[in-house]
Amino acid sequence: MPMNVEQILVIDPAMRIAETECYNRIALVSPLKTTYHLPAMYGLQSLQAIDMRSVRGIIVLGSASSVHDRLPWQQPFEDWLRPHLESKIPTLGICYGHQMFGYMFGGDVGFIFPDQKKYSCVRTVDVKKLPWLSAGKGPLVASHNEMVTKVPPGFEVIATSPECSTDGMAHTKLPIWSFQTHPEATKEFLINHKIDIDLDEKTLEKQLFFGDRLVESFLKHTVSRT
């Protein structure tokens, strides 16, 4: 891709099954070109080949891995990402991405329940006003068994729910935002993760609307900074 073609990196740390439907959902509404990267499955080569001068935003999706696993791909990916975060590229972390930022910047990540079971549902999340999103409350898809239990220095809480007190974070100086939930979720995501809700199209549209608005607002924000 030529350097002058502005783009958004969508990074999927999937271990076995790529979330291609979620990527497609993002790509369809993105005002800029998007590229898709799978560092846990295929390494960092595709990311290292990117001319970062063309990048206007980064999205880090969820993963079946834990930040505590310290698998061979995790530290190299964090090392690659950190200077781009510090260079103030707007970045959105989702689920694993949210927990990874908590871990990278000195917070704590721990299990929700003592038996380590997964929390899978659609829950109501209260989101504060952001530079690119008005304050609001709405349903967001959740599928995780860990969460940020201590907010790292330099971050503040931007989203809460009865089930998760740190449902979203933002860096106070860098354009980094993250959410424990999956605003990018699709019908296929709900089925694959066995989240039991009514899949009727009208009901589904209502359940996914708040997440759609969040993702689209972030994508528009990346354009406003070009």
N, C-alpha and C positions, 0 to 999 in steps of 0.2 A: 504494500500500500504506500503510495507516495507520501512524503512528509507533510505536504500541504493539505491532505485530506483529514479534516478533524474527525476524531473518533472517540468512542467510549469503550473502555475495556470492561468486559463482563468476565469475571474470574470465578470458575466453578470448582471448588476443592473436593468434588465428588470422589469417592474412593472406588466405586464399582459401577454405579448407574448415573450417567450424566443427566442433569436436569434440563434437557434440551427444550421441553415445552415451556419452562419458565424463561429460558433465554429467548425463545421465539416471541413470547409475550412482550418482553422488554424491547426486542429489536423492532417489533411492529409499531410501537408507539414512540420510539426514540427519534428525536429530530436530527440526530447525527448518526453516522455510520457506527455500527457496533462490531467488535470482534470478540470471539469466544475462546477461552483458555482453560485448560484442565491440568493444572500443575501437579495434582496428586496422582493422576493417572499417566500423564505423559511428560512430566518434567517442565522446566522453565523455558525451554527453547523458544516457544512461540512468543512469550513475554519478552525475553531478552532480544528478540529480533525487532521489536517495536521501537520506532523513533518516538520517544516520549514527548518530543516537542509538539506532536500532533494530538496528544491525549488531552481531552477536556474533562474527563470524569472516569471514575473507577467504581465498579460495583463488585463486592466480594460476597458470593452466595454461601449457602449452608453446606454442611458436610456431615457424614456419619462419624467422622473422627472427633476426638477430643483434643483440646489444646494441650492436654497433659500427656498425650500419647508420645509426643516428640518423635514422630515418624521421620524417615529420611528426607522427605520433601518439605517439612514444616519450617525448620529454621532457615533453609535457603530461600523459601518463599517470603518469610518475614523480613529477611535481610534485603531481598530485592525490593520489597514494598516500602520499607521504612523511608528511604530518601525521597520517594515520590509523595508520600504523605507529608513529609517535612517541606517539600517544594510547593505545597498548597494546592495540589490537584484535588478538586472536590471528590470525596469518597464516601460511599454508602456501604456499610457492613450489615449483612443479614444473617441472623442465627449464628453459624460458626464465625462469620466475619465479625459480628458483634462481640462474641466471646474472645476472639483472637485479639481484637483491639484492647479489650480489658486485660488480657494476659500480657500483651506486648508492652503496654504502658504502665505496668506495675500494679494492676488490680488483682482481685481473686476471682476464680471461677470454681464453682462446686456443684455437687448434685442437688437437685431439687428435693428428692425424697431419699430417706436412708436406704431403701431397697434399690435405688438407682433406676426406678421405672421411668418410662417416658411420659411426658405430658403432651398429649395430642388432642387438640380441640380448636374451636374458633372462640376467641375471647375478646371482650371489649377492652380496648386500650385507650387511655387518655393521653393525647399528645400535645405538648406545649407548642406555642408559636415558634416557628423556625424562620430563618431568613428566606426560605423558599416554600414554606407551608404555613397556612393559618392554623391556629389552635383548633382541636377538634377531638371527638371521641367516636370510635367506631369499631366494628369487628375486624379482627386480623387472625389469620391462620397461625397456629403454633404447633410445633413438633420438636421437642427437645427434652433431654433429661438433665442438662446442666444449665446454669445461668451465672451471670456476673453477680457475685455475692458481696464484692467490695469494689466501689467505683474507683478507677485509677486516678492518681493526681493529674490535674489539668483537665479533667472531664466533669461534666455535670449531667444529672438525670433529666431526660427530656420526655420520657414516656413511662407511665406506670399502669398497673392493673392490679386487681385484688390477688391475682395468682403470681405476679412477678413485680417486685418493687423497682427493679431496674430493667424495665421493658424497652428502654431506649437511652442512649447516651450521646453526648456531643462534646467534642473538644472545645475548650474555651478560646483557643487562639488559632487552631487549624481547622480547615473546612472538612471535618470528619464527623459523620453522623452514623449511628448504628441502631438496629432494632433486633430484639430477640425473636420476634415473630417473622413470618414470611409474607410480606406485602406483595411479593411477586408470584404468589401461589396461583395455580391453575386447577381446573377440574381434574386433570391427570395427576397433579401433585396430591390432591386430596385422596384420590383412589390409591395411588402408590404408597402413601403413608397411612392408609387405613383410618382416615379421619372421618368419623361417622356423622355426616350431616346430609340434609336433603339436597340431592343433586339436580332437582328440577331447575330448569334454566333461569326462571325468574327469581327463585330463591337464591340460587348460586350467584346471580348478578348482584343481589343485595349484600351477600356475604363477602364478595370480593371487591366491591366498589371502593371502600375506604383504602384498601391496599393499592388498588389501581391508581387512585388519586395521589397517594404518597409517592409511588414510583415515578409517575408521569411528572409530578412537580419537581422531583430531584433532577430528572432528565432535562427539563426546561431550564432549571437553574444552571446546569453546565453550559448551556448555550448562552445564557445571559452574561457569562464570564469570558466569552471568547473575544 
